[in-house]
Amino acid sequence: MINRPRPNLRRNVFQRPWYVQAVDVAHRLTVLTLVAGTVYYTAFTFRMLYLNRKYRRQYSIEEREEMARQRAEAEASVAAVTAPKENTN
């Protein structure tokens, strides 16, 4: 009877050729970089949207106050010009 080696049905991950392992590592790094970059830039975009909304709200409040002040000054100057003057004769 000839004694033949039994085939290894369970594949050992570390017995792959070096170039397959290198490609696997490169693929994992690429995927992790893309996922991490997507999460980072999504968070950055939402942060900028929040801050822009906050600054725009503050700017509109200040702009309304400035316009109200200018309108009050304009109305005061118009009232001073159109006010009836006393007759000094």
The 8 nearest C-alpha neighbors of each residue, nearest first, counted from 0:
[[1, 2, 3, 4, 5, 6, 7, 8],
 [0, 2, 3, 4, 5, 6, 7, 8],
 [1, 3, 0, 4, 5, 6, 7, 8],
 [2, 4, 1, 5, 6, 0, 7, 8],
 [5, 3, 6, 2, 7, 1, 8, 0],
 [4, 6, 3, 7, 8, 2, 9, 1],
 [7, 5, 8, 4, 9, 3, 10, 2],
 [6, 8, 9, 5, 10, 4, 11, 14],
 [9, 7, 6, 10, 5, 11, 4, 12],
 [10, 8, 7, 11, 6, 12, 14, 5],
 [9, 11, 8, 12, 7, 14, 13, 15],
 [10, 12, 13, 14, 9, 15, 7, 8],
 [13, 11, 14, 15, 10, 20, 9, 16],
 [12, 14, 15, 11, 20, 16, 10, 17],
 [15, 13, 12, 11, 16, 10, 17, 20],
 [14, 16, 13, 12, 17, 19, 20, 11],
 [15, 17, 19, 18, 14, 20, 13, 21],
 [16, 18, 20, 19, 21, 15, 22, 14],
 [17, 19, 21, 20, 16, 22, 15, 23],
 [20, 18, 22, 21, 17, 16, 23, 15],
 [19, 21, 23, 17, 18, 22, 24, 16],
 [22, 20, 18, 24, 23, 19, 17, 25],
 [23, 21, 25, 19, 24, 20, 26, 18],
 [22, 24, 20, 26, 21, 25, 19, 27],
 [23, 25, 27, 21, 26, 22, 20, 28],
 [26, 24, 22, 28, 23, 27, 29, 21],
 [25, 27, 29, 23, 24, 28, 22, 30],
 [28, 26, 24, 30, 29, 25, 31, 23],
 [27, 29, 31, 25, 26, 30, 32, 24],
 [30, 28, 26, 32, 27, 31, 25, 33],
 [29, 31, 33, 27, 32, 28, 34, 26],
 [32, 30, 34, 28, 33, 29, 35, 27],
 [33, 31, 29, 35, 30, 34, 36, 28],
 [32, 34, 36, 30, 31, 35, 37, 29],
 [33, 35, 31, 37, 36, 32, 30, 38],
 [34, 36, 38, 32, 37, 33, 31, 39],
 [37, 35, 39, 33, 34, 38, 32, 40],
 [36, 38, 34, 40, 35, 39, 41, 33],
 [37, 39, 35, 41, 36, 40, 42, 34],
 [40, 38, 36, 42, 37, 41, 35, 43],
 [39, 41, 43, 37, 42, 38, 44, 36],
 [40, 42, 44, 38, 43, 39, 37, 45],
 [41, 43, 45, 39, 40, 44, 46, 38],
 [44, 42, 40, 46, 41, 45, 39, 47],
 [45, 43, 41, 47, 46, 42, 40, 48],
 [44, 46, 48, 42, 47, 43, 49, 41],
 [47, 45, 43, 49, 44, 48, 42, 50],
 [46, 48, 50, 44, 49, 45, 51, 43],
 [49, 47, 45, 51, 46, 50, 52, 44],
 [48, 50, 46, 52, 47, 51, 45, 53],
 [51, 49, 53, 47, 52, 48, 54, 46],
 [52, 50, 54, 48, 53, 49, 55, 47],
 [51, 53, 55, 49, 50, 54, 56, 48],
 [52, 54, 50, 56, 51, 55, 49, 57],
 [55, 53, 57, 51, 56, 52, 58, 50],
 [54, 56, 58, 52, 57, 53, 51, 59],
 [55, 57, 53, 59, 54, 58, 52, 60],
 [58, 56, 54, 60, 55, 59, 61, 53],
 [59, 57, 55, 61, 60, 56, 62, 54],
 [58, 60, 62, 56, 61, 57, 63, 55],
 [59, 61, 57, 63, 62, 58, 64, 56],
 [62, 60, 64, 58, 59, 63, 65, 57],
 [61, 63, 59, 65, 60, 64, 58, 66],
 [64, 62, 66, 60, 65, 61, 59, 67],
 [63, 65, 67, 61, 62, 66, 68, 60],
 [66, 64, 62, 68, 63, 67, 61, 69],
 [65, 67, 69, 63, 68, 64, 70, 62],
 [68, 66, 70, 64, 65, 69, 63, 71],
 [67, 69, 65, 71, 66, 70, 64, 72],
 [70, 68, 66, 72, 71, 67, 73, 65],
 [69, 71, 73, 67, 72, 68, 66, 74],
 [70, 72, 74, 68, 69, 73, 75, 67],
 [73, 71, 75, 69, 70, 74, 76, 68],
 [74, 72, 70, 76, 75, 71, 69, 77],
 [75, 73, 77, 71, 76, 72, 78, 70],
 [74, 76, 72, 78, 73, 77, 71, 79],
 [75, 77, 79, 73, 78, 74, 72, 80],
 [78, 76, 74, 80, 79, 75, 81, 73],
 [77, 79, 75, 81, 76, 80, 82, 74],
 [78, 80, 76, 82, 77, 81, 75, 74],
 [81, 79, 77, 78, 82, 76, 83, 75],
 [80, 82, 78, 79, 77, 83, 84, 76],
 [83, 81, 79, 80, 78, 84, 77, 85],
 [84, 82, 81, 85, 80, 79, 86, 78],
 [83, 85, 82, 86, 81, 87, 80, 79],
 [86, 84, 87, 83, 88, 82, 81, 79],
 [85, 87, 88, 84, 83, 82, 81, 80],
 [88, 86, 85, 84, 83, 82, 80, 81],
 [87, 86, 85, 84, 83, 82, 81, 80]]
